[in-house]
Amino acid sequence: MRISVLGSGIVGRTLAARLVDLRHRVVIGTRDPGRPHITRWLRGAGELARAGTYAEAARSASIVVNATPGTATLDALHAAGAAALAGKVLVDVANPVGDPAADPPRLRTGDRSLGEDIQATFTQTRVVKALNTVSPSVMVNPKRVPGDHVAFIAGDSRQAKTMVTGLLREFGWSPHAIVDLGDITGARSMEMLFPLRQRLSRSLGHTNFNLGILHA
Amino acid sequence: MRISVLGSGIVGRTLAARLVDLRHRVVIGTRDPGRPHITRWLRGAGELARAGTYAEAARSASIVVNATPGTATLDALHAAGAAALAGKVLVDVANPVGDPAADPPRLRTGDRSLGEDIQATFTQTRVVKALNTVSPSVMVNPKRVPGDHVAFIAGDSRQAKTMVTGLLREFGWSPHAIVDLGDITGARSMEMLFPLRQRLSRSLGHTNFNLGILHA
């Protein structure tokens, strides 16, 4: 499959590398594809990977993963362009956190999520919120965390969620680990997990953890 | 021990009833203690329970549990009075949600939590955020949920957190289930779990569930 990953930070590079390992053709979309850290990364990434502008990346794939920083996401998607994103499934893994090191973090207000804002702005794109609740290395390799832990998804399109579920299964998430939180407003629940994740990461001293849901 | 519970809704009554079962002397604090639903409740609650105004309740106990609706909490605490609350441990179990039935819920903004606001307003009171992440029946009986699930606490005073940990253990929470998220800013992580809880409650069809933390 052709999959684009918008964002060349640690989240984007981790997802792109894993997708290449899984034999997908991957385009990393970024503001300026000529920057040295991207050239260096491409050298090690193999022949299935290349880099392009946000617009080139969005045009070249049927699934677009948003791995830009949450506060820069809407600008990056506008740079990609609504036309290039139309008809695509957009997997939004971002957290709308200004300074990720600030503790406690400043999230956007609780009245709306980034996932909802993307869906409201790009109405011809099917947005699925996913994977924003775990660290990049757990996103692509859930076995780093022992036991029954979960990957939430939320989005308005059932078909798009089925495609994203398939992608998560390729990463190693088992079907019963994937918890559908309903329409895209479920993104709110997922983005609001960020402060808890940050606190737990500090107290555990690592990011190989995740939440499980226990119920009667 | 003398424990006051502010709020005569389902959360307050559930906590008060369990505290009476545990042989504590309990005062339910409420706007108007003469209302019929409180009189009715007292009739069944036994000799260790009584009702009073917010101020009477706050004055009569060393531990005060805030079980008022989150959006009404600061008014209720002002009615109790800073003097009556001074020197007390305040266990804040509230969620700052306007209409609990609204889905997705409208939380306060992500920049601050109710727990922090209470601590900033009542500086002579030691606030511990606790139990707001589970349903009332799970708060007082964690065995309703199978497996290793957690009770978060957050607060600036170590001594107050030790007292609250003791109370949680009386309710049946095991020591390793209690996860300390640090100072009162940790309340943000806990209050932001509300939208997730609401979604899960809808999809499971009941509230006998909770989160676990799995880690390497």
Interface residues (C-beta under 8 A of the other chain):
Chain A: D103 P104 R106 L107 R108 T109 G110 D111 R144 V145 P146 G147 D148 H149 F152 V179 D180 L181 G182 T185 G186 R188 S189 M190 M192 L193 F194 P195 L196 Q198 R199 L200 R202 S203 L204 H206 N208 F209 N210 L211 G212 I213 L214 H215 A216
Chain B: D103 P104 R106 L107 R108 T109 G110 D111 R144 V145 P146 G147 D148 H149 F152 V179 D180 L181 G182 T185 G186 R188 S189 M190 M192 L193 F194 P195 L196 Q198 R199 L200 R202 S203 L204 H206 N208 F209 N210 L211 G212 I213 L214 H215 A216
